Amino acid sequence: MTITQPDLSVFEAVESEVRSYCRGWPTLFDRAQGSYMYDEDGHTYLDFFAGAGSLNYGHNNPVLKRALLDYLERDGVTHGLDMSTTAKRAFLETFRDVVLRPRDLDHKVMFPGPTGTNAVEAALKLARKVKGREAIVSFTNAFHGMSLGALAVTGNAFKRAGAGIPLVHGTPMPFDDYLDGQTPDFIWFERLLEDAGSGLNQPAAVIVETVQGEGGINVARPEWLRGLADLCHRHDMLLIVDDIQMGCGRTGPFFSFEEAGIVPDIITVSKSISGYGLPMALTLFRPELDIWEPGEHNGTFRGNNPAFVTAAAALDTYWTDGQMEKQTISRGEQAEAALRAIAAEHEDAGASYRGRGLVWGLTFDDPARASAVCARAFELGLLLETSGPQSEVVKLLPALTITPEELDEGLRVLARAVRETA
């Protein structure tokens, strides 16, 4: 693809240097539909990024768009704080009936603010309030958000350094297979909990991702997650599952922890919960943990009613009959087969892959190879990002609604990009 360099001068002159994704994709995007984005000059890009997991149902999903337009055209409430509205009622009823009750979950729903990091901050605050303790345990290579509380339980040194102040009351433990199977699961964690001289204050909670997305597509085994849940129960710690990127069907089931058969005390959900890319987040928790005082945690934009509308439409459309989970698993098998072939073709470069559902990572012995692959893929019309502490993982995050033909197209482009960066 020949790309004419667009005029990006206003972004360079006015927008902060903190911008990042636009540097890897130096074009001027104009419109998007389904699994494709189009720039101002009419070039087409197949999207294997999906808004960092916020567009599980694709760009401008027609069913969700229709629901949103109907709501706006009748002057439905847009900004509602935590007032009761018809849009919020419809979402809560749908979420209860489609997501919670079929999974025997009785968790209360909290709207903590519009982003994932808001959901994490609320989860940490609630855990500390319930247990009366400050310490939170997280895991190596975790990512939970960019606000200070969430950064304190995030592993990435670059992101942590941006805080500018000490990040306290968080203690990292080894994630599943972090030590390459050299030690039994949780042997260090449990020893610290049991030893009064370890220096580890009794934690209020443990926060974990079942698949670490930003951390490098590190997949926790179901037995490891069950062991963690048991450890939390035995040592009076709340279990928080951060399902912000891996929830809403990304790994197959609606919640990523379902495969492990565990029930977290607190669950954070954001990104694709609105279904349309509109800001929305939830913090879910067992009813007995709901000890908030009215207004104790709030936020001006926690009542994004257009997001409630598209969220309810997404649940009604995709989660009432079990087909979305089956489709995601099928598409995941298709992606895995292609990645297996790529890894075999580039065995001499140490190529390997890992993932679940429709989140996958491809790595090489040379950490810089991932960035080169993503750059070449962009030139070929495929949007990919990297993840991992050294940006050493090519990350595949297509929409769950992608067709087999579109997925195959993107995987062929990926294979070509890998060959052409050898």
BELKAUR-V594379 format. One record per residue. RES is the residue in three letters. PHI is phi in degrees with one decimal (NA if undefined). PSI is psi as a letter, one per 30 degrees, with the letter a starting at -180 (999 if undefined). D_CENTER is the distance of its C-alpha to the mean C-alpha in Angstrom with 1 decimal. Layout:
res | phi | psi | d_center
RES | PHI | PSI | D_CENTER
RES | PHI | PSI | D_CENTER
This chain:
res | phi | psi | d_center
MET | NA | k | 30.6
THR | -93.2 | k | 32.7
ILE | -112.8 | j | 30.8
THR | -77.4 | k | 33.0
GLN | -63.5 | k | 31.6
PRO | -75.8 | l | 30.8
ASP | -81.1 | j | 32.1
LEU | -108.8 | g | 29.3
SER | -62.4 | e | 31.8
VAL | -65.9 | e | 30.7
PHE | -67.4 | e | 27.2
GLU | -69.3 | e | 28.8
ALA | -82.3 | e | 31.5
VAL | -108.3 | e | 29.6
GLU | -83.8 | l | 25.9
SER | -63.1 | l | 24.9
GLU | -66.2 | f | 24.5
VAL | -70.9 | f | 21.0
ARG | -60.1 | k | 19.7
SER | -132.5 | e | 17.9
TYR | -57.8 | e | 16.4
CYS | -64.3 | f | 19.8
ARG | -72.1 | e | 21.6
GLY | -80.3 | f | 20.2
TRP | -125.6 | i | 20.9
PRO | -78.8 | i | 24.2
THR | -143.8 | l | 25.1
LEU | -111.0 | j | 25.3
PHE | -71.0 | k | 23.1
ASP | -120.5 | e | 24.9
ARG | -151.7 | l | 23.6
ALA | -154.7 | k | 21.1
GLN | -153.8 | k | 21.3
GLY | 61.7 | b | 19.4
SER | -100.0 | g | 18.1
TYR | -124.4 | k | 20.4
MET | -121.8 | l | 20.8
TYR | -130.8 | k | 24.3
ASP | -90.0 | l | 25.7
GLU | -62.2 | f | 28.8
ASP | -92.4 | g | 31.1
GLY | 90.8 | g | 29.9
HIS | -70.2 | k | 28.1
THR | -105.4 | k | 25.5
TYR | -129.4 | k | 22.1
LEU | -80.7 | k | 20.1
ASP | -97.2 | j | 16.4
PHE | -105.8 | h | 14.2
PHE | -118.7 | e | 11.5
ALA | 51.8 | h | 10.9
GLY | 58.6 | h | 10.2
ALA | 56.5 | h | 7.2
GLY | 93.4 | g | 5.8
SER | -90.8 | f | 7.9
LEU | -125.1 | h | 10.8
ASN | -59.9 | f | 10.6
TYR | -105.8 | g | 14.3
GLY | 85.2 | l | 15.3
HIS | -76.0 | k | 17.0
ASN | 47.8 | h | 19.6
ASN | -51.4 | k | 19.5
PRO | -62.4 | e | 23.2
VAL | -67.2 | e | 23.1
LEU | -70.1 | e | 20.6
LYS | -62.4 | e | 22.6
ARG | -63.0 | e | 25.8
ALA | -61.6 | e | 24.7
LEU | -67.3 | e | 23.7
LEU | -63.2 | e | 26.9
ASP | -60.2 | e | 29.0
TYR | -66.4 | e | 27.7
LEU | -67.9 | e | 28.2
GLU | -67.9 | f | 31.6
ARG | -96.2 | g | 32.9
ASP | 62.8 | h | 31.9
GLY | -62.1 | l | 29.4
VAL | -57.9 | k | 28.2
THR | -95.8 | e | 25.5
HIS | -110.2 | k | 25.3
GLY | -131.6 | g | 25.9
LEU | 47.1 | b | 24.7
ASP | -113.0 | g | 24.8
MET | -66.5 | l | 27.8
SER | -77.3 | k | 28.2
THR | -135.0 | l | 27.9
THR | -65.4 | e | 28.3
ALA | -66.5 | e | 24.8
LYS | -67.1 | e | 23.2
ARG | -58.9 | e | 25.6
ALA | -62.4 | e | 24.7
PHE | -64.9 | e | 20.9
LEU | -60.9 | e | 21.7
GLU | -64.0 | e | 24.2
THR | -67.9 | e | 22.0
PHE | -61.8 | e | 19.0
ARG | -62.3 | e | 21.7
ASP | -78.1 | e | 23.5
VAL | -95.2 | e | 20.8
VAL | -107.4 | e | 18.0
LEU | -72.8 | e | 19.6
ARG | -60.5 | e | 23.2
PRO | -62.6 | f | 22.8
ARG | -105.2 | g | 20.8
ASP | 55.7 | h | 23.4
LEU | -103.7 | k | 21.1
ASP | -112.4 | g | 23.0
HIS | -61.3 | k | 20.3
LYS | -76.6 | l | 21.1
VAL | -109.8 | k | 18.8
MET | -119.6 | k | 18.5
PHE | -101.5 | j | 17.5
PRO | -86.7 | f | 16.9
GLY | 145.1 | l | 16.4
PRO | -85.7 | f | 14.4
THR | -124.6 | l | 11.3
GLY | -62.0 | e | 8.6
THR | -65.1 | e | 11.0
ASN | -61.8 | e | 13.7
ALA | -65.0 | e | 12.3
VAL | -67.6 | e | 12.2
GLU | -58.1 | e | 15.6
ALA | -63.9 | e | 17.0
ALA | -62.0 | e | 15.9
LEU | -66.9 | e | 17.7
LYS | -61.1 | e | 20.6
LEU | -65.9 | e | 21.2
ALA | -59.3 | e | 21.1
ARG | -66.8 | e | 23.6
LYS | -66.4 | e | 25.7
VAL | -66.0 | e | 25.9
LYS | -90.1 | f | 26.9
GLY | 68.0 | g | 28.8
ARG | -131.1 | l | 27.4
GLU | -99.5 | e | 25.5
ALA | -71.0 | k | 23.9
ILE | -127.3 | k | 20.3
VAL | -99.6 | k | 19.4
SER | -124.7 | a | 16.2
PHE | -132.7 | l | 15.8
THR | -53.9 | k | 16.6
ASN | 66.6 | g | 14.0
ALA | -71.5 | l | 11.5
PHE | -137.2 | k | 9.3
HIS | -129.2 | g | 9.1
GLY | 137.4 | l | 10.3
MET | -109.7 | f | 13.5
SER | -82.7 | l | 15.9
LEU | -62.4 | e | 18.5
GLY | -64.0 | e | 17.6
ALA | -67.8 | e | 13.9
LEU | -64.6 | e | 15.4
ALA | -64.8 | f | 17.9
VAL | -112.3 | g | 15.5
THR | -104.5 | k | 13.7
GLY | -89.1 | f | 15.5
ASN | -63.8 | k | 15.7
ALA | -64.1 | e | 19.3
PHE | -62.5 | e | 19.1
LYS | -68.8 | e | 16.6
ARG | -62.8 | e | 18.5
ALA | -63.1 | f | 21.7
GLY | -66.4 | f | 20.9
ALA | -64.9 | e | 21.4
GLY | 78.7 | f | 25.1
ILE | -138.9 | l | 25.9
PRO | -60.9 | k | 25.7
LEU | -102.3 | j | 22.4
VAL | -115.3 | l | 24.0
HIS | 68.4 | g | 23.6
GLY | -126.9 | k | 20.8
THR | -126.1 | k | 21.7
PRO | -82.7 | k | 19.7
MET | -124.9 | l | 20.5
PRO | -66.6 | k | 20.1
PHE | -71.3 | l | 17.1
ASP | -52.5 | k | 18.2
ASP | 65.4 | g | 20.7
TYR | -61.9 | e | 20.4
LEU | -99.4 | g | 24.2
ASP | 54.6 | h | 24.6
GLY | 71.1 | g | 26.1
GLN | -78.0 | f | 28.9
THR | -132.8 | l | 28.6
PRO | -62.8 | l | 28.0
ASP | -57.7 | k | 24.7
PHE | 66.0 | g | 24.6
ILE | -63.5 | e | 28.3
TRP | -72.3 | e | 27.7
PHE | -59.3 | e | 25.5
GLU | -67.8 | e | 28.1
ARG | -62.6 | e | 31.0
LEU | -64.2 | e | 29.9
LEU | -64.8 | e | 29.4
GLU | -89.2 | f | 32.9
ASP | -99.8 | j | 34.7
ALA | -65.1 | f | 36.0
GLY | -102.2 | g | 36.6
SER | -74.6 | f | 33.2
GLY | 87.8 | f | 32.2
LEU | -89.6 | j | 28.9
ASN | -65.8 | k | 29.1
GLN | -55.8 | j | 28.2
PRO | -72.3 | k | 24.5
ALA | -76.9 | e | 23.5
ALA | -160.4 | l | 20.2
VAL | -120.6 | k | 17.8
ILE | -115.7 | k | 14.1
VAL | -148.0 | k | 12.0
GLU | -102.3 | k | 8.8
THR | -71.7 | e | 10.3
VAL | -132.1 | k | 8.8
GLN | -81.3 | j | 8.3
GLY | -74.1 | d | 6.4
GLU | -67.2 | f | 8.2
GLY | -77.8 | f | 10.9
GLY | 124.4 | g | 12.1
ILE | 56.7 | h | 10.7
ASN | -93.2 | j | 12.7
VAL | -101.4 | k | 13.0
ALA | -79.4 | k | 14.7
ARG | -69.6 | k | 17.7
PRO | -55.9 | e | 18.3
GLU | -67.8 | e | 21.5
TRP | -68.2 | e | 19.9
LEU | -65.2 | e | 17.6
ARG | -65.7 | e | 20.8
GLY | -63.6 | e | 22.7
LEU | -66.1 | e | 20.3
ALA | -60.6 | e | 20.6
ASP | -65.4 | e | 24.4
LEU | -60.9 | e | 24.6
CYS | -62.0 | e | 23.1
HIS | -63.2 | e | 25.5
ARG | -69.5 | f | 28.5
HIS | -112.0 | g | 27.9
ASP | 55.9 | h | 27.1
MET | -117.5 | k | 23.6
LEU | -75.7 | k | 20.9
LEU | -103.9 | j | 17.8
ILE | -106.9 | k | 14.5
VAL | -103.8 | k | 11.4
ASP | -85.1 | j | 8.1
ASP | -109.5 | h | 6.3
ILE | -65.6 | e | 4.2
GLN | -95.4 | e | 1.1
MET | -95.2 | f | 4.6
GLY | -84.2 | a | 6.8
CYS | 55.7 | h | 9.2
GLY | 92.1 | g | 10.6
ARG | -58.6 | e | 8.4
THR | -96.2 | f | 10.4
GLY | 128.7 | d | 13.4
PRO | -65.3 | l | 14.1
PHE | -59.0 | e | 12.6
PHE | -100.5 | k | 11.3
SER | -71.7 | f | 10.3
PHE | -86.1 | f | 13.1
GLU | -61.0 | e | 15.8
GLU | -58.4 | e | 17.0
ALA | -80.3 | f | 17.9
GLY | 72.8 | g | 19.9
ILE | -106.4 | l | 18.9
VAL | -126.3 | j | 18.6
PRO | -65.7 | l | 16.8
ASP | -72.6 | e | 18.8
ILE | -134.6 | k | 15.9
ILE | -131.3 | k | 12.5
THR | -106.9 | k | 10.0
VAL | -136.1 | k | 8.4
SER | -158.9 | b | 7.7
LYS | 43.7 | c | 6.6
SER | -88.1 | g | 8.5
ILE | -66.5 | e | 10.6
SER | -75.7 | f | 13.3
GLY | 80.2 | f | 13.3
TYR | -123.3 | g | 14.9
GLY | 85.2 | g | 12.8
LEU | -82.3 | k | 14.7
PRO | -61.9 | k | 13.6
MET | -167.2 | k | 13.1
ALA | -148.2 | l | 11.7
LEU | -130.3 | k | 13.1
THR | -118.0 | j | 14.2
LEU | -106.4 | k | 15.9
PHE | -154.8 | l | 18.6
ARG | -57.5 | k | 21.8
PRO | -56.2 | e | 24.8
GLU | -69.1 | f | 26.8
LEU | -88.6 | f | 24.3
ASP | -79.8 | i | 24.8
ILE | -109.0 | g | 27.3
TRP | -60.7 | k | 26.2
GLU | -85.3 | k | 29.2
PRO | -53.6 | k | 29.1
GLY | 80.1 | g | 27.5
GLU | -67.4 | f | 26.6
HIS | -134.0 | k | 23.0
ASN | -146.3 | a | 22.8
GLY | -178.3 | k | 21.7
THR | -62.0 | e | 23.4
PHE | -109.0 | g | 20.5
ARG | -80.5 | f | 19.1
GLY | -109.4 | i | 21.2
ASN | -82.2 | i | 19.8
ASN | -62.9 | e | 21.9
PRO | -58.4 | e | 21.2
ALA | -68.2 | e | 17.5
PHE | -61.2 | e | 19.1
VAL | -64.5 | e | 21.2
THR | -70.8 | e | 18.6
ALA | -63.9 | e | 16.4
ALA | -63.3 | e | 19.6
ALA | -64.6 | e | 20.5
ALA | -63.9 | e | 17.3
LEU | -64.2 | e | 17.8
ASP | -63.1 | e | 21.5
THR | -79.8 | e | 21.2
TYR | -115.4 | f | 18.7
TRP | -125.8 | g | 18.5
THR | -98.7 | f | 22.2
ASP | -128.0 | g | 23.6
GLY | 81.8 | f | 21.2
GLN | -73.8 | e | 21.4
MET | -62.6 | e | 17.8
GLU | -60.6 | e | 16.9
LYS | -62.9 | e | 19.9
GLN | -65.8 | e | 19.2
THR | -63.8 | e | 15.8
ILE | -63.4 | e | 17.4
SER | -64.0 | e | 20.3
ARG | -63.2 | e | 18.4
GLY | -63.7 | e | 16.6
GLU | -65.4 | e | 20.2
GLN | -63.7 | e | 21.3
ALA | -65.1 | e | 18.8
GLU | -62.6 | e | 19.6
ALA | -61.5 | e | 23.3
ALA | -67.5 | e | 23.1
LEU | -67.4 | e | 21.3
ARG | -61.1 | e | 23.9
ALA | -67.6 | e | 26.6
ILE | -63.0 | e | 25.2
ALA | -62.9 | e | 25.0
ALA | -66.8 | e | 28.6
GLU | -65.5 | e | 29.9
HIS | -116.3 | h | 28.7
GLU | -59.1 | e | 29.5
ASP | -67.7 | f | 31.7
ALA | -95.4 | g | 28.9
GLY | 71.2 | g | 27.0
ALA | -65.6 | k | 24.3
SER | -148.9 | l | 21.9
TYR | -140.6 | l | 18.7
ARG | -161.6 | l | 16.2
GLY | 160.2 | a | 13.3
ARG | -152.3 | k | 13.0
GLY | 57.3 | b | 13.1
LEU | -117.5 | h | 11.8
VAL | -132.7 | k | 9.8
TRP | -139.4 | l | 12.6
GLY | -131.1 | k | 14.0
LEU | -125.5 | k | 17.7
THR | -127.8 | l | 19.6
PHE | -137.3 | l | 23.3
ASP | -58.8 | e | 25.8
ASP | -87.1 | j | 25.9
PRO | -59.7 | f | 22.6
ALA | -73.6 | f | 23.7
ARG | -62.5 | e | 23.7
ALA | -61.1 | e | 20.0
SER | -65.0 | e | 20.5
ALA | -65.9 | e | 23.8
VAL | -62.6 | e | 22.3
CYS | -64.3 | e | 19.7
ALA | -64.8 | e | 22.6
ARG | -67.4 | e | 24.9
ALA | -61.0 | e | 22.4
PHE | -60.6 | e | 22.3
GLU | -61.2 | f | 26.1
LEU | -91.6 | g | 26.1
GLY | 93.0 | g | 23.9
LEU | -129.0 | k | 20.4
LEU | -94.8 | j | 17.3
LEU | -133.6 | l | 15.3
GLU | -120.4 | l | 13.6
THR | -102.8 | l | 14.0
SER | -146.1 | l | 12.1
GLY | 98.3 | l | 13.8
PRO | -62.4 | f | 16.2
GLN | -113.5 | g | 18.7
SER | 51.9 | h | 16.7
GLU | -95.1 | g | 18.2
VAL | -118.3 | k | 15.8
VAL | -78.4 | k | 15.7
LYS | -106.0 | k | 12.3
LEU | -106.3 | k | 12.5
LEU | -141.3 | h | 9.9
PRO | -71.8 | l | 12.6
ALA | -61.7 | k | 12.8
LEU | -67.9 | f | 13.5
THR | -89.8 | g | 16.8
ILE | -60.2 | k | 17.9
THR | -80.9 | l | 21.5
PRO | -57.4 | e | 22.8
GLU | -68.2 | e | 24.9
GLU | -64.9 | e | 22.2
LEU | -63.3 | e | 20.1
ASP | -62.7 | e | 23.4
GLU | -59.0 | e | 24.2
GLY | -65.0 | e | 21.0
LEU | -67.6 | e | 21.5
ARG | -66.8 | e | 25.1
VAL | -64.6 | e | 24.3
LEU | -58.7 | e | 22.0
ALA | -59.2 | e | 25.0
ARG | -66.5 | e | 27.3
ALA | -62.0 | e | 25.3
VAL | -64.6 | e | 25.3
ARG | -60.7 | e | 29.1
GLU | -82.3 | f | 29.9
THR | -113.6 | g | 28.3
ALA | -66.5 | 999 | 30.2
